[in-house]
Amino acid sequence: MKKYLLYILPLFLALAAGCSKNSPAPNIDYSTIIPSGNFLGTFTLIHKSSSTGKLDTGRAIITIAFTPSPSNYSVAGDTSKIQAPSHGSYTADGTLISFVDATVTKTTSPNTAKKHLSGSFFYTYDGSNLRIYGSSDTLSFNYQMAKY
């Protein structure tokens, strides 16, 4: 019995020592997670008619400027048809980006012809290219932007 303990005890101690080590914190490059700077690109809005089921697509070339401290944004460019000019604050966590548009009031209808960059969206960002996207029952939003 002692013979088996001599073999098992060192194995158990080695296993316990390996499990007790703390891993270092991951090295996160926040410049590729949190957008900052100026972006130029296309906003695409797809609307599905609830009565006919047909899709209507609109596009606009816009700019979005992100200022990281404090976390503010502004939208400009072709804001004549489908994208409303807006500005406000934002937060981002690597998966979701949330906008609080200061130009939206309690009386602003959510079904306006021009869409405000407001609410939470999914996004991807690699340090140069930014995609912001989301959808509802009848609308699909897609911002395909490049840093300039």
VMD Tcl script that draws the C-alpha trace (Angstrom):
set ca {
  {0.00 0.00 0.00}
  {2.84 2.40 0.88}
  {4.34 1.62 -2.51}
  {1.22 2.93 -4.28}
  {1.11 6.04 -2.09}
  {4.69 6.84 -3.07}
  {3.60 6.92 -6.72}
  {0.22 8.58 -6.30}
  {1.19 11.30 -3.79}
  {3.72 13.10 -6.08}
  {1.26 12.90 -8.97}
  {-1.50 14.40 -6.82}
  {0.80 17.19 -5.56}
  {1.89 18.06 -9.10}
  {-1.73 18.19 -10.24}
  {-2.76 20.39 -7.31}
  {0.17 22.77 -7.91}
  {-0.73 23.10 -11.59}
  {-4.34 23.93 -10.83}
  {-3.54 26.55 -8.20}
  {-1.62 28.92 -10.51}
  {-3.33 32.15 -11.47}
  {-3.39 33.09 -15.13}
  {-2.21 36.59 -16.00}
  {-4.87 39.07 -17.09}
  {-5.41 39.02 -20.85}
  {-3.65 41.75 -22.79}
  {-6.58 43.72 -24.25}
  {-5.94 46.30 -26.95}
  {-8.80 48.74 -26.35}
  {-7.96 50.67 -29.53}
  {-9.40 47.76 -31.51}
  {-12.49 47.41 -29.31}
  {-13.67 50.96 -28.62}
  {-14.07 53.10 -31.75}
  {-12.46 56.53 -31.69}
  {-11.68 59.00 -34.43}
  {-13.43 59.83 -37.71}
  {-15.17 57.30 -39.93}
  {-16.62 57.55 -43.44}
  {-18.91 54.99 -44.99}
  {-22.32 53.82 -46.04}
  {-25.47 53.61 -43.96}
  {-27.90 51.07 -45.43}
  {-31.48 50.88 -44.25}
  {-33.67 48.00 -45.39}
  {-37.39 48.24 -44.70}
  {-39.72 45.27 -45.11}
  {-43.29 46.27 -45.85}
  {-45.61 44.62 -43.35}
  {-48.44 44.55 -45.89}
  {-46.64 43.36 -49.06}
  {-43.46 41.79 -47.65}
  {-41.39 43.67 -50.23}
  {-38.00 45.12 -49.29}
  {-37.15 48.79 -49.77}
  {-33.47 49.73 -49.52}
  {-31.99 53.17 -48.95}
  {-28.33 54.20 -48.69}
  {-26.48 57.31 -47.57}
  {-22.80 58.24 -47.35}
  {-22.21 59.54 -43.84}
  {-19.48 60.33 -41.35}
  {-19.38 59.40 -37.70}
  {-16.92 61.11 -35.35}
  {-16.14 59.38 -32.05}
  {-14.46 61.28 -29.21}
  {-13.40 58.80 -26.52}
  {-13.07 61.11 -23.52}
  {-15.83 61.94 -22.87}
  {-17.47 59.27 -25.04}
  {-19.31 61.44 -27.56}
  {-20.28 60.91 -31.18}
  {-21.74 62.93 -34.03}
  {-23.26 61.92 -37.36}
  {-22.98 64.11 -40.47}
  {-22.74 63.70 -44.23}
  {-25.76 62.90 -46.42}
  {-28.48 63.38 -43.82}
  {-31.12 64.48 -46.35}
  {-33.20 61.28 -46.68}
  {-32.67 58.28 -44.41}
  {-30.08 59.24 -41.78}
  {-30.80 62.04 -39.33}
  {-27.92 64.26 -38.23}
  {-27.33 63.50 -34.58}
  {-24.93 63.68 -31.69}
  {-24.73 62.35 -28.17}
  {-22.88 59.87 -26.01}
  {-21.93 56.23 -26.54}
  {-20.59 53.18 -24.74}
  {-19.02 50.08 -26.25}
  {-17.87 46.76 -24.84}
  {-16.46 44.82 -27.80}
  {-19.83 43.34 -28.84}
  {-22.51 45.98 -28.26}
  {-22.33 49.69 -28.89}
  {-25.04 51.89 -27.39}
  {-25.90 55.42 -28.45}
  {-27.87 58.06 -26.55}
  {-28.85 60.64 -29.17}
  {-29.19 64.11 -27.67}
  {-31.37 65.19 -30.62}
  {-34.06 62.62 -29.77}
  {-36.74 63.97 -27.46}
  {-39.76 62.37 -25.82}
  {-41.87 63.58 -28.74}
  {-39.59 62.15 -31.45}
  {-41.43 59.34 -33.20}
  {-39.46 56.09 -33.62}
  {-41.00 55.75 -37.09}
  {-39.57 58.91 -38.62}
  {-38.36 58.75 -42.21}
  {-34.86 59.72 -41.07}
  {-33.34 57.31 -38.58}
  {-31.38 58.53 -35.58}
  {-28.27 56.69 -34.47}
  {-29.79 55.85 -31.10}
  {-30.12 52.64 -29.11}
  {-27.99 49.49 -28.91}
  {-26.43 47.73 -31.89}
  {-23.96 44.93 -32.50}
  {-20.62 46.02 -33.88}
  {-17.23 44.81 -35.06}
  {-14.11 46.95 -35.11}
  {-10.55 46.01 -36.04}
  {-8.90 49.38 -35.50}
  {-9.65 50.54 -39.07}
  {-13.00 49.15 -40.19}
  {-16.18 49.58 -38.19}
  {-19.46 47.80 -38.82}
  {-22.52 48.69 -36.75}
  {-25.62 46.60 -37.38}
  {-28.97 45.58 -36.00}
  {-32.54 44.83 -36.97}
  {-36.12 44.80 -35.80}
  {-39.24 43.18 -37.25}
  {-39.35 45.40 -40.30}
  {-36.04 47.32 -40.31}
  {-32.41 46.38 -40.83}
  {-29.62 48.87 -40.06}
  {-26.07 48.50 -41.38}
  {-23.26 51.05 -41.03}
  {-20.14 50.01 -42.98}
  {-17.46 52.54 -42.02}
  {-13.71 53.02 -42.50}
  {-11.45 55.18 -40.36}
  {-9.94 58.20 -42.14}
}
mol new
graphics top color blue
foreach p $ca { graphics top sphere $p radius 0.5 }
foreach p [lrange $ca 0 end-1] q [lrange $ca 1 end] { graphics top cylinder $p $q radius 0.2 }
display resetview
